[in-house]
């Protein structure tokens, strides 16, 4: 991990399970499937990071491995 800079970004989203806005830090240096659990209710929100960017692709953890 030496020489590799962490690039974390705050993302805010609406949790439809508990009807609250929640914020997450996501590491953009790690490409792949990320699972973010709502701190209010535990609902899973899935995001894909590719080339250091959060894409608009949504995935379900049942469809592949996560980081």
N, C-alpha and C positions, 0 to 999 in steps of 0.2 A: 504494500500500500504506500510505500515511500515514493515520493515524486508524483503521486496521484492526488490532485486536489479534490476535495469534496465540494460539490456544488449543490447546496440544498436550497430548495425553494418552498415557500409557503403557498399552499393551495387551499382555497375556501370552497366548500361545496354545500349543497342542500341535502340533508339526509331525509329522504322521504319516509323512512321507517319511524323516526321520532319527531319529524317536522321541526328540525333546528338547523341553522347554519353551523358548520364545524370547520375547523382549520387543521391542516396537517402540514408537517415538513416532509418533503419527498426529496430523496437524493438523486439528482439528475446525472450524476457520474455513473450510476448503475443502470444500464439498459436492461429492460425486461419487464416482467409482470409484477406489479406492486399491489399488495393488499393493504388498505387503510381501514382500520376499524374505528367506527364512530365512538368517541369517548363518552357519549351520552347513553347510547343503547347497545353498542357492540356490533351494529350492522356493518357488513363488509362492503367497501367501495373499492372497485378494482380499476387500476390505471396502468397504462403501458407507457414506458419511457423508451424512446428510440433516438439515438444520436444526441442525447442530452436534452431532449424536448418531450414534454408530456403530450402524447398524441390524443386524438379524439376517439381512438379505439378503446372499447370497453370489453373486458373479458370476464369470464366466470372462472373462479379457481378450480372448478371441476374440469375445465377444458385444458389445463396445462399447469406446469410448475410455476411457482412464484419465487420471488427473491426473499 
